[in-house]
Amino acid sequence: MTRRIGFVCFDGVTVLDLTGPAEVFGTANTLRADAYELFVLGSAMKPVTTDVGLKLLPDCRLGDAPPLDTIVIPGGDGLRDPRIAAPIVTWLRERRRTRRIASVCTGIYALAASGLLDGRCATTHWRFAADVGRRFPAIAIKPDAIYLQDGNIFTSAGVTAGIDLALCFVESDLGARVALSVARELVVYLKRSGGQMQFSEPLRFQTRAAERFADLATFMVANLHKDLSVEVLAQRAGLGVRHFTRRFSAVFNVPPATYVEQMRLDEARTRLFAAGQTVDSVAASVGYASADSFRRAFERRFGIAPSLYVKRFS
């Protein structure tokens, strides 16, 4: 059975939002011949200019598209231009009974404008989540999800999350073994754990930090196994403990101790998969005095014991 996948294109489309999922389906075809037939669909039969200046030529007009198994709406600035979005929005309403309709990143703007997301849960790139929520209050935005399904509608987070979503489709269509083979070929995770923190915690720290806190992230990451008490951090920042705690909490919305625990547990998730590591060794390497206290903290944060986490995601 060959499934037809239609990719909507328009001026300003984010090229990776389209080519990332397309690469997943195309790679699946090398493993399971003719599993997918891919179409690029445009409002008119003329080249569109992507966000990086590359030009794409549609295979056919939206109105001439054959019956489709799946529609993928990539993101891009063009969809926030009503003149560009209008024909796409109208076409989506006409195709509302398609088995799967998916948006990648800011492709949600067209999907939301069509009304197909009203009363549903959805996600998008973290930077646009608040704006989508304001403009389309009938949608329940979940800003930390990598992708979500609500009925036949799928939405995904920023850029590379489209690859995650496409892998989900391949797994559903062709099975976990084929999806894992595609992921290995593309050197990506089959299923990313956690939410859509699409940048490292140290980088997020440095982006938000005041000048006095600028080197704390690097220091903390390099010294997770050492004493990172509030007294040590305050001394490092050149502030009194009470003043440091107030300023840190105001910038990062959590007390220093909570932030340190988050960094330790996030790093532990990665170290658990390293060859030769055990729960005990990882606990010690990120600064926990005992494996038991580490297990309790890990389960409190992620809702699963470290050993079960490794079994589930390895």
BAFI-3210 file (N, C-alpha, C; in Angstrom, 3 decimals, decimal comma, padded with zeros to 6 digits):
// residues 314
n [1|2|3|4|5|6|7|8|9|10|11|12|13|14|15|16|17|18|19|20|21|22|23|24|25|26|27|28|29|30|31|32|33|34|35|36|37|38|39|40|41|42|43|44|45|46|47|48|49|50|51|52|53|54|55|56|57|58|59|60|61|62|63|64|65|66|67|68|69|70|71|72|73|74|75|76|77|78|79|80|81|82|83|84|85|86|87|88|89|90|91|92|93|94|95|96|97|98|99|100|101|102|103|104|105|106|107|108|109|110|111|112|113|114|115|116|117|118|119|120|121|122|123|124|125|126|127|128|129|130|131|132|133|134|135|136|137|138|139|140|141|142|143|144|145|146|147|148|149|150|151|152|153|154|155|156|157|158|159|160|161|162|163|164|165|166|167|168|169|170|171|172|173|174|175|176|177|178|179|180|181|182|183|184|185|186|187|188|189|190|191|192|193|194|195|196|197|198|199|200|201|202|203|204|205|206|207|208|209|210|211|212|213|214|215|216|217|218|219|220|221|222|223|224|225|226|227|228|229|230|231|232|233|234|235|236|237|238|239|240|241|242|243|244|245|246|247|248|249|250|251|252|253|254|255|256|257|258|259|260|261|262|263|264|265|266|267|268|269|270|271|272|273|274|275|276|277|278|279|280|281|282|283|284|285|286|287|288|289|290|291|292|293|294|295|296|297|298|299|300|301|302|303|304|305|306|307|308|309|310|311|312|313|314]
n.u [000,845|000,681|001,146|-000,020|001,611|001,158|002,848|002,502|003,474|004,801|005,556|008,252|008,325|009,639|012,400|013,496|011,383|009,840|011,581|012,783|010,772|010,117|012,480|012,492|010,269|011,135|013,471|012,326|011,174|013,364|013,750|011,369|009,934|008,186|006,517|005,648|004,348|005,356|004,265|004,649|002,816|001,316|-000,130|-000,182|001,131|003,992|007,388|008,209|009,726|011,887|012,597|015,363|016,105|016,235|014,563|011,467|009,623|006,280|004,595|001,966|-001,049|-002,853|-005,639|-005,675|-004,656|-004,226|-006,258|-005,221|-003,251|-001,972|-001,479|000,940|001,788|004,151|006,031|006,630|007,275|005,527|002,951|001,816|000,994|-001,957|-002,739|-001,194|-001,789|-004,562|-005,650|-004,618|-005,750|-008,477|-008,379|-007,575|-009,836|-011,530|-010,319|-010,635|-011,309|-009,201|-006,966|-004,729|-003,712|-001,194|000,756|003,857|005,898|005,409|003,473|001,107|-000,369|-001,860|-003,380|-004,783|-006,253|-008,008|-009,910|-009,895|-008,587|-010,029|-011,156|-009,355|-006,249|-002,953|000,392|003,294|006,182|008,123|008,585|006,464|004,209|002,688|001,644|000,078|-001,778|-003,082|-004,180|-005,808|-007,943|-009,606|-008,114|-006,257|-003,202|-000,221|002,748|005,161|005,330|006,734|005,457|001,941|-001,085|-004,450|-007,254|-007,574|-005,718|-002,485|000,119|003,273|006,377|009,117|010,835|013,042|011,374|009,495|010,678|010,660|007,881|007,294|008,685|007,126|004,810|005,789|006,406|003,836|002,691|004,420|005,683|007,712|010,320|011,085|010,862|012,830|015,085|015,086|015,520|018,082|019,514|019,307|020,577|019,295|017,230|014,787|012,658|012,449|013,101|011,410|010,417|009,924|012,415|014,358|016,992|020,078|020,223|022,324|022,765|020,287|020,338|022,524|021,502|019,468|020,696|021,857|024,704|026,357|025,815|026,864|028,947|028,140|026,630|028,384|030,234|028,614|027,787|030,233|030,877|029,065|029,299|030,287|030,178|027,443|026,054|023,907|025,462|028,022|027,529|026,652|028,969|030,585|029,305|029,793|028,109|026,033|024,381|021,535|020,903|021,816|020,124|017,594|017,927|018,630|016,338|014,463|015,277|015,250|012,998|012,882|014,220|017,800|018,640|016,679|017,076|019,674|019,213|017,555|019,371|021,243|019,669|018,769|021,202|021,870|020,040|021,138|023,628|022,909|022,651|025,155|027,864|028,646|027,781|026,060|023,108|023,987|026,604|026,089|024,530|026,445|028,174|026,825|026,542|025,018|024,619|023,832|022,591|019,940|018,749|019,095|017,488|014,938|014,702|014,896|012,632|010,666|010,923|010,685|008,760|009,248|011,224|014,856|016,034|013,902|013,460|015,728|015,325|012,985|013,655|016,019]
n.v [-001,201|002,104|005,225|008,490|011,524|014,873|017,906|021,155|024,109|027,462|030,953|031,933|029,692|027,590|025,848|023,481|022,528|021,354|019,704|018,099|016,253|015,138|013,836|011,801|010,217|009,618|008,156|005,989|004,813|003,649|001,473|000,131|-000,454|001,878|002,780|005,335|008,114|011,189|014,557|017,930|020,737|023,653|026,991|027,974|027,076|027,783|028,658|028,709|030,746|029,824|030,230|030,464|031,260|029,327|027,839|026,234|024,058|023,437|020,247|020,096|022,099|023,148|022,698|020,734|018,492|014,995|012,476|012,318|010,684|011,865|015,184|017,676|020,629|022,905|025,306|028,893|032,349|033,250|032,222|033,902|035,983|037,118|037,089|035,128|032,942|032,538|030,937|028,445|027,962|027,789|025,514|023,561|023,340|022,131|019,698|018,436|015,876|014,244|011,559|012,077|015,196|017,492|019,925|021,634|023,294|026,722|026,250|025,854|028,189|028,387|026,074|026,565|028,839|027,681|026,544|023,900|023,141|023,988|023,653|021,661|020,161|021,433|022,039|024,132|025,885|026,974|029,739|030,948|030,131|031,575|033,676|032,306|031,203|033,529|034,563|032,516|031,544|029,345|027,101|024,758|025,340|023,566|024,205|022,818|020,394|018,054|016,926|016,599|014,703|015,071|013,610|013,376|015,275|016,580|018,267|019,947|020,906|023,237|023,317|020,894|019,178|018,353|016,193|014,328|013,954|012,918|010,490|009,275|008,861|007,049|004,899|004,219|003,494|001,572|000,135|-000,342|-001,277|-000,505|002,279|002,750|002,004|003,990|006,230|005,632|005,716|008,411|009,456|010,336|010,626|008,093|008,441|011,255|011,937|013,723|017,226|020,068|021,458|023,036|023,744|023,799|023,478|024,958|026,921|028,206|029,272|031,079|032,807|034,158|035,176|037,689|039,953|039,375|036,758|035,435|033,492|031,383|029,196|027,639|026,991|025,499|023,271|022,055|021,217|019,480|017,306|018,297|020,436|022,415|024,248|026,925|028,738|028,380|029,064|031,719|032,915|032,540|034,228|036,604|037,749|038,313|035,660|035,886|038,042|037,034|034,780|035,993|037,511|035,518|033,887|035,694|036,038|033,420|032,176|030,072|028,773|028,703|026,080|024,377|024,774|023,792|021,091|020,424|020,718|018,734|016,391|016,448|016,172|013,683|012,031|011,783|010,606|008,122|006,444|005,961|003,778|001,204|002,505|002,737|003,063|003,822|004,800|006,944|008,549|009,344|010,734|013,049|014,364|013,356|012,213|009,657|006,712|006,161|008,640|009,917|008,303|008,839|011,601|011,625|010,150|011,797|014,049|013,095|011,145|008,432|005,573|005,550|003,144|001,973|003,989|003,835|001,288|001,765|003,763|003,079]
n.w [000,000|-000,973|000,441|000,047|000,550|001,122|000,855|001,816|000,209|000,114|-000,409|001,591|003,163|005,717|005,020|006,148|007,647|005,738|004,181|006,124|007,326|004,807|004,114|005,982|005,173|002,591|003,116|004,390|002,180|000,959|002,484|002,594|-000,171|-002,173|-000,147|000,387|-001,444|-002,494|-002,591|-003,544|-002,888|-004,180|-004,166|-006,693|-009,914|-009,855|-009,018|-005,510|-003,034|-000,521|003,040|003,160|000,699|-001,306|-004,108|-004,701|-006,771|-007,157|-007,365|-008,098|-008,191|-005,262|-005,505|-007,413|-006,310|-005,682|-003,950|-000,574|001,904|004,033|005,103|005,272|006,820|006,586|008,588|008,543|007,703|005,747|006,195|008,027|006,606|005,431|002,728|001,527|003,116|002,886|000,583|001,305|003,799|003,107|001,453|003,289|004,885|003,055|002,838|005,248|006,105|005,625|006,409|008,097|009,257|009,539|011,257|011,168|013,375|012,936|011,085|012,242|012,235|009,839|010,064|012,434|011,676|009,932|011,493|012,173|014,424|016,555|019,859|020,393|021,613|021,128|019,858|019,304|018,035|020,772|020,919|019,672|020,929|022,874|021,339|019,433|021,187|022,092|019,709|018,836|020,769|021,124|021,045|022,919|023,938|024,295|025,293|025,797|024,537|022,190|019,989|019,263|019,200|018,337|017,761|014,275|013,809|013,930|015,617|015,798|017,376|017,119|014,010|013,809|015,146|013,374|012,129|014,190|014,357|011,816|011,967|013,895|012,374|010,465|012,125|012,967|010,521|009,314|011,266|014,252|013,811|011,211|011,507|013,443|012,001|010,035|011,672|012,626|010,228|009,602|011,737|014,121|017,086|017,656|019,417|021,211|024,583|027,228|027,117|024,923|025,266|023,457|023,437|025,176|028,752|030,072|028,058|027,988|030,519|030,315|028,401|029,725|031,953|034,214|034,123|036,350|036,800|034,670|034,242|035,753|034,819|033,219|035,186|036,975|035,422|034,938|037,434|038,658|040,332|042,637|045,581|045,333|046,800|047,980|049,289|048,180|045,506|045,781|046,746|044,530|042,733|043,959|045,856|048,768|050,562|050,935|049,241|046,792|046,496|046,254|043,863|042,003|042,049|041,096|038,458|037,356|038,226|040,007|043,104|043,854|044,712|043,652|040,947|040,602|041,173|038,993|036,860|037,501|037,345|034,693|033,333|034,320|033,026|030,470|031,050|032,033|029,876|028,966|028,151|030,421|032,690|035,813|037,883|040,420|039,906|038,191|039,844|041,770|040,072|039,388|041,721|043,894|047,203|047,825|046,177|046,643|047,363|044,923|043,244|044,306|043,806|041,005|040,221|041,254|039,627|036,940|036,980|036,859|037,646|037,620|036,549|035,136|033,317|031,697|030,541|029,105|027,224|026,018]
ca.u [000,000|001,430|000,441|000,337|001,886|001,173|003,526|002,069|004,583|004,386|006,679|008,648|008,267|010,882|012,739|013,695|010,068|009,337|012,529|013,054|009,817|010,207|013,635|012,074|009,438|011,961|014,349|011,473|010,983|014,528|013,656|010,102|009,730|006,892|005,655|005,102|004,468|005,443|003,850|004,763|001,597|001,360|-001,342|-000,069|002,222|005,175|008,327|008,101|011,030|011,919|013,168|016,804|016,325|016,086|013,266|010,818|008,574|005,226|004,203|000,636|-001,782|-003,631|-006,942|-005,514|-003,985|-004,987|-006,584|-004,001|-003,306|-001,442|-001,118|001,922|001,859|005,364|005,950|007,286|006,675|004,470|001,620|001,264|000,504|-003,291|-002,861|-000,570|-002,426|-005,993|-006,002|-004,240|-006,772|-009,690|-008,137|-007,556|-011,227|-012,079|-009,648|-010,675|-011,498|-007,952|-006,661|-003,831|-003,338|-000,146|001,506|005,200|006,288|004,386|002,398|-000,121|-001,156|-002,851|-004,268|-005,663|-007,169|-009,020|-010,901|-009,787|-008,009|-010,906|-011,510|-008,339|-004,934|-001,971|001,660|004,027|007,482|007,962|008,621|005,198|003,088|001,834|000,936|-000,975|-002,816|-003,862|-004,920|-006,759|-008,251|-010,350|-007,139|-005,503|-001,798|000,684|003,995|006,354|005,286|007,449|004,324|000,692|-002,180|-005,815|-008,044|-006,764|-004,879|-001,202|000,896|004,613|007,124|009,952|011,775|013,400|010,275|008,816|011,302|010,086|006,502|007,314|009,081|005,927|003,931|006,397|006,226|002,431|002,379|005,298|006,202|008,817|011,628|011,388|011,061|014,142|016,090|015,118|016,167|019,515|020,073|019,362|021,336|018,439|016,503|013,453|011,743|013,151|012,449|011,254|009,617|010,549|013,514|015,133|018,310|020,610|019,951|023,321|022,556|019,122|020,816|023,348|020,673|018,652|021,440|022,464|026,152|026,996|025,577|027,194|029,785|027,665|026,160|029,553|030,781|027,730|027,833|031,540|031,086|027,841|029,637|030,850|029,261|026,807|025,122|023,665|026,600|029,093|027,129|026,634|030,359|031,056|028,712|030,216|026,952|025,599|023,474|020,144|020,791|021,959|018,918|016,507|018,185|018,570|014,937|013,753|015,660|014,988|011,683|013,024|015,371|019,039|018,710|015,802|017,713|020,795|018,661|017,105|020,542|021,818|018,809|018,785|022,476|021,821|019,294|022,079|024,686|022,373|022,757|026,564|028,324|029,289|027,243|024,971|022,383|024,845|027,727|025,548|024,143|027,651|028,806|026,109|026,551|024,124|025,350|023,446|021,762|018,534|018,278|019,024|016,299|013,744|014,657|014,652|011,232|009,846|010,974|010,305|007,641|009,653|012,500|015,967|016,230|012,811|013,682|016,724|014,696|011,964|014,146|017,267]
ca.v [000,000|003,357|006,354|009,781|012,590|016,181|018,977|022,480|025,063|028,862|031,866|032,105|028,428|027,149|024,722|022,249|022,028|020,532|018,682|017,171|015,144|014,471|012,940|010,617|009,369|009,139|007,106|004,814|004,181|002,826|000,265|-000,517|000,164|002,481|002,986|006,690|008,937|012,543|015,640|019,316|021,394|025,112|027,707|028,163|026,308|028,618|028,414|029,476|031,037|029,412|031,197|030,624|031,699|028,250|027,843|024,936|024,040|022,483|019,191|020,435|023,093|022,594|022,233|019,578|017,413|013,739|012,105|012,219|010,013|012,776|016,540|018,302|022,084|023,435|026,668|029,938|033,679|033,477|031,859|035,002|036,948|036,611|036,873|033,840|031,869|032,371|029,753|027,238|027,787|027,306|024,152|022,677|023,077|021,188|018,411|018,167|014,449|013,522|010,695|012,802|016,560|017,821|021,165|021,669|024,613|027,764|025,795|025,883|029,397|028,056|025,048|027,226|029,720|026,872|026,101|022,462|022,920|024,511|022,675|020,616|020,473|021,578|022,640|024,824|026,360|027,644|031,200|031,441|029,510|032,581|034,410|031,425|031,121|034,782|034,747|031,422|031,104|028,081|026,005|024,572|025,236|022,872|024,700|022,029|019,113|017,971|016,859|016,172|014,245|015,211|013,106|013,205|016,459|016,496|019,501|019,698|022,068|023,923|022,858|019,477|018,371|017,754|014,893|013,454|013,643|012,027|009,171|008,727|008,377|005,849|003,814|003,822|002,899|000,484|-000,604|000,256|-001,658|000,364|003,638|002,789|001,964|005,335|007,110|005,332|006,204|009,878|009,790|011,085|009,779|007,671|009,144|012,088|012,015|015,069|018,168|020,755|022,337|022,854|024,313|023,219|024,223|026,002|028,022|028,954|030,018|032,195|033,747|034,937|035,600|039,002|039,870|038,782|035,314|034,965|032,298|030,373|027,994|026,828|026,485|024,487|022,066|021,420|020,823|018,880|016,319|018,994|021,214|023,550|024,854|028,338|029,499|028,300|029,832|033,132|033,359|032,581|035,415|037,800|038,324|037,660|034,542|036,328|038,862|036,128|033,952|036,834|037,859|034,295|033,465|036,658|035,826|032,075|031,745|028,982|028,975|028,077|024,638|023,703|024,849|022,853|019,738|020,231|020,514|017,428|015,314|016,473|015,582|012,261|011,318|011,470|009,715|006,788|005,628|005,756|002,406|000,895|003,296|002,194|004,111|004,275|005,603|008,204|009,344|009,957|011,636|014,324|015,049|012,837|011,512|008,247|006,305|006,230|010,023|010,175|007,634|009,573|012,873|011,325|009,762|012,974|014,968|012,499|010,231|007,070|005,228|005,586|001,866|001,809|004,989|003,274|000,188|002,277|004,631|002,609]
ca.w [000,000|-001,052|001,068|-000,545|001,512|000,470|001,574|001,363|000,130|-000,071|-000,259|002,980|003,900|006,347|004,156|006,920|008,056|004,635|003,744|007,217|007,237|003,500|004,175|006,753|004,322|001,489|003,636|004,591|000,873|000,629|003,301|002,246|-001,485|-002,522|001,018|000,335|-002,640|-001,952|-003,460|-003,073|-003,348|-004,096|-004,586|-008,138|-010,498|-010,037|-007,912|-004,273|-002,452|000,875|003,975|002,946|-000,671|-002,282|-004,784|-004,864|-007,783|-006,755|-008,294|-008,592|-007,422|-004,158|-005,984|-008,303|-005,580|-005,614|-002,567|000,217|003,194|005,051|004,706|006,156|006,628|007,218|009,078|007,759|007,856|004,768|006,695|008,811|005,622|005,054|001,281|001,223|003,882|002,586|-000,225|002,044|004,838|002,438|000,990|004,455|005,274|002,088|003,036|006,684|006,377|005,351|007,556|009,008|008,888|010,503|011,109|011,731|013,853|012,756|010,194|013,039|011,947|008,812|010,608|013,404|010,966|009,251|012,469|012,425|015,750|017,618|020,875|020,475|022,167|020,066|020,241|018,250|018,509|022,063|020,796|019,117|021,633|023,508|020,286|018,903|022,211|022,100|018,457|018,641|022,142|021,156|021,026|024,163|023,547|025,220|024,697|026,048|023,830|020,919|019,061|019,877|018,357|018,836|016,636|013,067|013,682|014,615|015,615|016,328|017,832|016,146|013,001|013,789|015,685|012,231|011,908|015,220|014,000|010,652|012,465|014,540|011,308|009,890|013,090|012,915|009,217|008,876|012,403|015,003|013,272|010,075|012,023|014,088|010,929|009,444|012,643|012,616|008,965|009,665|012,952|015,040|018,018|017,248|020,308|022,180|025,881|027,745|026,355|023,820|025,621|022,235|023,619|026,401|029,974|030,268|027,134|028,461|031,679|029,880|027,665|030,637|033,130|034,344|033,963|037,506|036,756|033,326|034,179|036,692|034,126|032,881|036,444|037,532|034,598|035,108|038,829|039,176|041,355|043,786|046,411|044,654|047,748|047,724|049,817|047,186|044,320|046,135|046,800|043,150|042,105|044,670|046,527|049,981|050,305|050,808|048,029|045,655|046,376|045,724|042,464|041,211|041,960|040,258|037,054|036,861|038,717|040,976|043,990|043,359|044,972|042,687|039,634|040,612|041,070|037,616|036,006|037,810|036,849|033,232|032,918|034,663|031,984|029,395|031,522|032,279|028,668|028,614|028,360|031,688|033,802|036,623|038,600|041,514|039,404|037,679|041,012|042,330|039,107|039,322|042,997|044,923|048,255|047,811|045,043|047,051|047,233|043,491|042,699|044,729|043,083|039,591|040,060|041,542|038,482|035,662|037,144|036,536|038,264|036,637|035,850|034,170|032,272|030,764|029,798|028,206|026,163|025,393]
c.u [000,877|000,576|000,916|000,465|001,978|001,818|003,100|003,281|004,054|005,621|006,977|008,612|009,641|011,287|012,913|012,388|009,483|010,294|012,867|012,090|009,889|011,365|013,295|011,268|010,241|012,901|013,559|011,253|012,171|014,516|012,405|009,618|008,303|005,946|004,954|005,314|004,353|005,066|004,144|003,631|001,706|000,045|-001,361|001,118|003,383|006,091|007,994|009,508|011,002|012,585|014,656|017,130|016,278|014,692|012,761|009,725|007,528|004,996|002,832|000,021|-002,568|-004,931|-006,865|-004,885|-004,851|-005,436|-005,298|-004,252|-002,940|-001,124|-000,153|002,011|003,106|005,125|006,654|006,549|005,500|003,078|001,020|000,876|-000,850|-003,438|-002,266|-001,334|-003,839|-006,308|-005,652|-005,290|-008,055|-009,538|-008,133|-008,970|-011,860|-011,521|-009,708|-010,815|-010,279|-007,534|-005,773|-003,539|-002,375|000,454|002,864|005,490|005,153|003,402|001,065|-000,973|-002,216|-003,859|-005,261|-006,687|-008,267|-010,142|-010,794|-009,209|-008,908|-011,310|-010,505|-007,095|-003,924|-000,678|002,273|005,380|007,279|007,879|007,286|003,984|002,141|001,028|-000,187|-002,123|-003,683|-004,732|-006,009|-007,137|-009,033|-009,429|-006,424|-004,041|-000,982|002,115|005,223|006,374|006,126|006,448|003,124|-000,257|-003,490|-006,738|-007,144|-005,809|-003,628|-000,513|002,250|005,307|008,059|010,821|012,021|012,331|009,444|009,383|010,779|008,684|006,455|007,736|007,925|004,972|004,483|006,223|004,789|002,115|003,122|005,915|007,448|010,172|012,025|011,673|012,429|015,255|016,217|015,847|017,669|020,183|020,257|020,135|020,530|017,807|015,189|012,404|012,560|012,382|012,317|010,423|010,440|011,532|014,536|016,443|018,786|020,285|021,030|023,145|021,358|019,521|021,568|022,536|019,925|019,456|021,866|023,978|026,815|026,840|026,175|028,010|029,283|027,253|027,318|030,149|029,938|027,818|029,145|031,746|029,844|028,122|030,154|029,756|028,739|025,735|024,954|024,813|027,751|028,763|027,119|028,051|030,932|030,552|029,103|029,087|026,732|024,535|022,050|019,952|020,880|020,687|017,764|016,713|018,092|017,121|014,138|014,041|015,145|013,706|011,719|014,203|016,615|019,077|017,856|016,446|018,881|020,286|018,193|018,280|021,153|020,980|018,761|020,078|022,480|021,087|020,208|023,094|024,187|022,550|024,198|026,987|028,993|028,756|026,137|024,254|023,256|025,954|027,254|025,153|025,345|028,237|028,107|025,848|025,603|024,913|025,019|022,573|020,285|017,983|018,171|017,774|015,028|013,598|014,315|013,182|010,302|009,799|010,390|009,182|007,956|010,994|013,613|016,136|015,135|012,942|014,651|016,109|013,721|012,572|015,433|016,959]
c.v [001,247|004,492|007,655|010,842|013,906|017,226|020,324|023,402|026,443|029,734|032,098|030,833|028,107|025,827|023,422|021,675|021,108|019,378|017,681|016,000|014,398|013,482|011,670|009,680|008,795|008,027|005,834|004,082|003,307|001,506|-000,555|000,147|000,669|002,611|004,337|007,298|010,385|013,576|016,974|020,099|022,903|025,735|027,935|027,355|027,237|028,414|029,280|029,641|030,714|030,481|031,423|030,976|030,609|028,291|026,404|025,063|023,014|021,425|019,466|021,514|022,390|021,967|021,015|018,380|016,158|013,489|011,815|011,439|010,981|014,122|017,097|019,784|022,599|024,853|027,642|031,254|033,905|033,200|032,935|036,169|036,425|036,323|035,534|032,700|031,545|031,144|028,441|026,921|027,222|025,855|023,168|022,352|022,050|019,781|017,947|016,689|013,602|012,744|011,378|014,179|017,049|019,188|021,000|023,106|025,621|027,443|025,793|027,112|029,127|027,056|025,662|028,111|028,945|026,437|024,634|022,141|023,398|023,391|021,564|021,119|020,521|022,143|023,333|025,206|027,203|029,159|031,771|030,944|030,544|033,348|033,569|031,318|032,359|034,901|033,703|030,827|029,808|026,869|025,953|024,318|024,594|023,162|023,823|020,690|019,167|017,788|016,323|015,654|014,524|014,828|012,874|014,371|016,299|017,857|019,211|021,011|022,564|023,038|021,345|018,594|017,756|016,388|013,883|013,000|012,685|010,613|008,481|008,154|007,081|004,658|003,299|003,058|001,589|-000,308|000,022|-000,072|-000,774|001,779|003,772|002,766|003,325|006,296|006,891|005,873|007,716|010,376|010,736|010,092|009,343|008,390|009,949|012,105|013,472|015,938|018,941|021,812|022,217|023,623|023,794|024,090|025,268|027,188|028,859|029,823|031,262|033,240|034,676|035,609|037,055|038,838|039,136|037,258|034,659|033,679|031,168|029,077|027,076|026,197|025,340|023,184|021,315|020,856|020,204|017,904|016,974|019,730|022,410|024,147|026,329|029,192|029,530|029,160|031,324|033,692|033,493|033,842|036,713|038,518|037,630|036,629|035,020|037,136|037,980|035,324|034,751|037,118|036,643|033,874|034,398|036,426|034,486|031,442|030,522|029,300|028,277|026,566|023,852|023,675|023,867|021,420|019,451|019,955|019,137|016,292|015,288|015,866|014,078|011,459|010,897|010,433|008,285|005,858|005,375|004,338|002,268|001,646|002,531|003,354|004,675|005,192|006,942|009,122|010,068|011,000|012,977|014,907|014,560|011,989|010,031|007,969|006,406|007,640|010,419|009,549|008,393|010,878|012,656|010,995|010,934|013,906|014,359|011,470|008,787|006,803|005,224|004,284|001,625|002,802|004,453|002,164|000,714|002,999|004,144|001,956]
c.w [000,000|-000,493|000,452|000,549|000,750|001,362|000,994|001,320|-000,247|000,070|001,226|003,789|004,501|005,715|004,948|007,439|006,991|004,330|004,851|007,224|005,903|003,477|004,944|005,867|003,155|001,920|003,904|003,278|000,478|001,397|002,986|000,951|-001,667|-001,338|000,943|-001,049|-002,182|-003,011|-002,776|-003,717|-003,158|-004,513|-006,085|-008,635|-010,859|-008,836|-006,690|-003,711|-000,969|001,739|003,765|001,495|-001,714|-002,885|-004,943|-005,917|-007,375|-007,825|-008,894|-007,713|-006,317|-004,662|-006,874|-007,601|-005,565|-004,176|-001,794|001,497|004,311|004,417|005,743|005,812|007,329|007,739|008,148|007,884|006,915|005,298|007,590|007,927|005,118|003,564|000,874|001,882|003,415|001,733|000,481|003,100|004,236|002,013|002,152|004,927|004,343|002,307|004,496|007,026|006,003|006,598|008,578|008,433|009,969|010,200|011,762|012,137|013,646|011,636|010,908|012,725|010,881|009,341|011,599|012,704|010,252|010,186|012,833|013,799|016,881|018,578|021,054|021,223|021,024|020,644|019,041|018,822|019,769|021,927|020,327|019,898|022,235|022,460|019,688|019,902|022,265|020,857|018,252|019,995|022,227|021,171|022,369|023,795|024,665|024,762|024,915|025,310|022,560|019,779|019,809|018,817|019,065|017,691|015,431|012,836|014,540|014,533|016,238|016,628|016,729|015,282|013,059|014,409|014,566|011,883|012,930|014,834|012,815|011,052|013,179|013,490|010,701|010,832|013,067|011,634|008,970|010,020|012,996|014,390|012,100|010,565|012,680|013,051|010,253|010,380|012,674|011,360|008,997|010,878|013,833|016,004|017,391|018,095|021,302|023,486|026,294|026,830|025,357|024,300|024,502|022,274|024,959|027,599|030,246|029,329|027,542|029,657|031,224|029,126|028,600|031,741|033,055|034,304|035,125|037,518|035,511|033,298|035,069|035,990|033,793|034,130|036,989|036,754|034,796|036,504|039,460|040,319|042,641|044,556|045,626|045,549|047,434|048,234|048,805|045,969|044,605|046,179|045,389|042,441|042,809|045,376|047,860|049,670|050,073|049,528|046,773|045,431|045,787|044,242|041,551|040,994|041,073|038,781|036,533|037,404|039,622|041,878|043,436|043,549|043,994|041,311|039,535|040,471|039,646|036,695|036,243|037,218|035,336|032,696|033,198|033,610|030,843|029,841|031,761|031,078|028,253|028,966|029,727|032,890|034,525|037,298|039,711|041,002|038,861|038,828|041,593|041,386|038,991|040,712|044,064|045,921|048,287|046,598|045,392|046,912|045,766|042,889|043,062|043,964|041,612|039,371|040,329|040,334|037,217|035,760|036,837|037,203|037,218|035,866|034,819|033,020|031,224|029,932|028,760|027,003|025,510|024,056]
res [m|t|r|r|i|g|f|v|c|f|d|g|v|t|v|l|d|l|t|g|p|a|e|v|f|g|t|a|n|t|l|r|a|d|a|y|e|l|f|v|l|g|s|a|m|k|p|v|t|t|d|v|g|l|k|l|l|p|d|c|r|l|g|d|a|p|p|l|d|t|i|v|i|p|g|g|d|g|l|r|d|p|r|i|a|a|p|i|v|t|w|l|r|e|r|r|r|t|r|r|i|a|s|v|c|t|g|i|y|a|l|a|a|s|g|l|l|d|g|r|c|a|t|t|h|w|r|f|a|a|d|v|g|r|r|f|p|a|i|a|i|k|p|d|a|i|y|l|q|d|g|n|i|f|t|s|a|g|v|t|a|g|i|d|l|a|l|c|f|v|e|s|d|l|g|a|r|v|a|l|s|v|a|r|e|l|v|v|y|l|k|r|s|g|g|q|m|q|f|s|e|p|l|r|f|q|t|r|a|a|e|r|f|a|d|l|a|t|f|m|v|a|n|l|h|k|d|l|s|v|e|v|l|a|q|r|a|g|l|g|v|r|h|f|t|r|r|f|s|a|v|f|n|v|p|p|a|t|y|v|e|q|m|r|l|d|e|a|r|t|r|l|f|a|a|g|q|t|v|d|s|v|a|a|s|v|g|y|a|s|a|d|s|f|r|r|a|f|e|r|r|f|g|i|a|p|s|l|y|v|k|r|f|s]
***
